[in-house]
Amino acid sequence: MNSSAWQKSSYSAANNQCIEVREVDGLIELRESDSGDIIVRTTPTKFAKFLQGVKDGEFDHFTDLAD
């Protein structure tokens, strides 16, 4: 199994509550650093589309907790 080390954003600094990502056998894996036993797997294409959606504000309505 081809595996790379978990990486986290440089914006996380020393914070242990962040999302980590790695590539394994051509798939992208994501996990929360404080819940490392739960791993989400996806394809690089779907991950890239998700990231573009985040950058485009597609999911901003989920951050409005006032409702």
C-alpha positions in Angstrom: 0.0 0.0 0.0 1.4 3.3 -1.1 0.9 5.9 1.7 2.0 9.4 2.5 2.1 11.1 5.8 -0.9 13.1 7.1 -0.6 16.8 6.4 -2.4 19.7 8.0 -2.7 23.3 7.0 0.0 25.7 8.0 -2.8 28.0 9.3 -3.5 25.4 12.0 -0.2 26.1 13.7 0.0 24.1 16.9 -3.8 23.6 17.1 -4.8 20.0 17.4 -8.3 20.6 16.1 -7.8 20.6 12.3 -8.4 18.6 9.2 -5.6 16.5 7.9 -5.2 15.1 4.4 -3.1 12.5 2.7 -2.9 10.5 -0.5 -3.1 6.7 -0.4 -3.2 4.5 -3.4 -4.5 7.3 -5.7 -7.3 8.3 -3.3 -7.5 11.3 -1.0 -8.1 10.6 2.7 -9.3 13.2 5.2 -9.7 13.1 9.0 -10.1 15.4 11.9 -6.9 15.4 14.0 -8.8 14.9 17.2 -10.9 12.0 15.8 -8.2 10.2 13.8 -10.1 6.9 13.6 -12.8 8.3 11.3 -11.4 8.7 7.8 -13.2 9.9 4.7 -11.9 8.8 1.3 -12.6 10.4 -2.1 -11.0 10.8 -5.5 -8.6 13.6 -6.4 -11.2 15.0 -8.8 -14.0 15.1 -6.3 -11.7 16.6 -3.7 -10.6 19.3 -6.1 -14.2 20.1 -6.9 -15.1 20.3 -3.2 -12.1 22.7 -2.5 -13.3 24.9 -5.4 -16.8 25.0 -3.9 -15.3 26.1 -0.6 -13.3 28.8 -2.3 -16.4 29.9 -4.2 -18.5 30.2 -1.1 -20.8 27.4 -2.0 -21.0 26.2 1.6 -20.9 29.5 3.4 -24.6 29.1 4.5 -23.5 26.3 6.8 -21.5 28.7 8.9 -24.5 30.9 9.8 -25.4 29.5 13.2 -27.9 32.3 14.0 -30.8 30.3 12.6 
